[in-house]
Amino acid sequence: MSRSTVSGLAAERTTLAWTRTSFALLANGALLAIKDLHGAAGPAALIPAVLAAVVASGTYVIALQRQQTLQHPIPARITPRRQVYIIGFAVLLLTVVTAFAQLV
């Protein structure tokens, strides 16, 4: 395989991984919204679902940025360290908020 083919496959795998993560977070938010849709807890019960949608949107934006980065000649530093930390923190926050919402 040529270097451009390998680079193209890396970009595709990266985009698929980030998009899959975004979709999983969005599905989590949808399930939380459906669960709390018929509850009498009020609009505050939808906070975990809204947070999941925001995190999913952010993850998708990062996926698009990573795809653009890998479409061009590969830069010297391509590690998405900051993005991974941001999404990791957001997922932890979503987990805590969801757990707290289930206890209340």
Wavefront OBJ file of the C-alpha trace (Angstrom):
o trace
v 0.000 0.000 0.000
v 1.174 3.480 -0.716
v 1.602 6.082 2.002
v -1.423 8.067 0.778
v -3.620 4.951 0.974
v -2.494 4.238 4.526
v -3.078 7.889 5.443
v -6.557 7.730 3.931
v -7.389 4.595 5.893
v -6.124 6.181 9.105
v -8.345 9.196 8.512
v -11.331 6.948 7.861
v -10.734 4.834 10.974
v -10.292 7.937 13.108
v -13.474 9.501 11.790
v -15.417 6.281 12.337
v -14.156 5.953 15.911
v -15.038 9.530 16.854
v -18.400 9.327 15.076
v -19.207 6.033 16.811
v -18.420 7.636 20.171
v -20.604 10.623 19.301
v -23.469 8.342 18.277
v -23.203 6.344 21.524
v -23.394 9.545 23.570
v -26.351 10.773 21.535
v -28.143 7.441 22.041
v -27.465 7.752 25.772
v -29.051 11.201 25.768
v -32.059 9.952 23.805
v -32.602 7.094 26.239
v -32.355 9.479 29.184
v -34.833 11.849 27.536
v -37.316 9.054 26.818
v -37.014 7.753 30.367
v -37.654 11.154 31.916
v -40.164 12.363 29.320
v -43.182 11.020 31.148
v -41.903 11.705 34.649
v -43.267 14.366 36.931
v -39.813 15.615 37.912
v -40.032 18.644 35.623
v -37.531 20.086 33.194
v -34.595 19.572 35.581
v -34.820 15.833 34.906
v -33.809 16.472 31.292
v -30.424 17.967 32.263
v -28.534 14.658 31.757
v -30.152 14.223 28.327
v -29.249 17.765 27.269
v -25.706 17.307 28.580
v -25.402 14.067 26.592
v -26.551 15.866 23.433
v -24.002 18.643 23.986
v -21.183 16.151 24.577
v -22.249 14.177 21.483
v -22.217 17.342 19.377
v -18.775 18.275 20.681
v -17.484 14.804 19.926
v -18.812 15.002 16.385
v -17.139 18.390 15.844
v -13.843 16.923 17.061
v -14.346 14.012 14.641
v -14.686 16.431 11.744
v -11.588 18.359 12.826
v -9.558 15.148 13.135
v -10.718 14.031 9.704
v -9.571 17.316 8.167
v -6.223 17.056 9.964
v -5.610 13.574 8.583
v -6.764 14.373 5.038
v -3.771 16.621 4.426
v -0.150 15.521 4.676
v 0.244 14.121 8.172
v 1.620 16.777 10.537
v 4.469 16.070 12.930
v 2.126 15.996 15.948
v -1.226 14.360 15.385
v -2.025 13.169 18.900
v -5.477 14.423 19.912
v -4.454 14.632 23.558
v -6.475 17.751 24.443
v -9.598 16.489 22.663
v -9.394 13.108 24.373
v -9.086 14.763 27.783
v -12.022 17.066 27.067
v -14.294 14.237 25.933
v -13.107 11.993 28.765
v -13.904 14.687 31.333
v -17.277 15.354 29.688
v -18.170 11.645 29.771
v -17.204 11.460 33.460
v -19.304 14.549 34.167
v -22.205 13.015 32.255
v -21.851 9.818 34.295
v -21.887 11.718 37.598
v -24.837 13.907 36.573
v -26.793 10.873 35.367
v -26.068 8.904 38.539
v -27.063 11.884 40.692
v -30.274 12.333 38.690
v -31.134 8.677 39.251
v -30.676 9.042 43.009
v -32.819 12.165 43.328
l 1 2 3 4 5 6 7 8 9 10 11 12 13 14 15 16 17 18 19 20 21 22 23 24 25 26 27 28 29 30 31 32 33 34 35 36 37 38 39 40 41 42 43 44 45 46 47 48 49 50 51 52 53 54 55 56 57 58 59 60 61 62 63 64 65 66 67 68 69 70 71 72 73 74 75 76 77 78 79 80 81 82 83 84 85 86 87 88 89 90 91 92 93 94 95 96 97 98 99 100 101 102 103 104
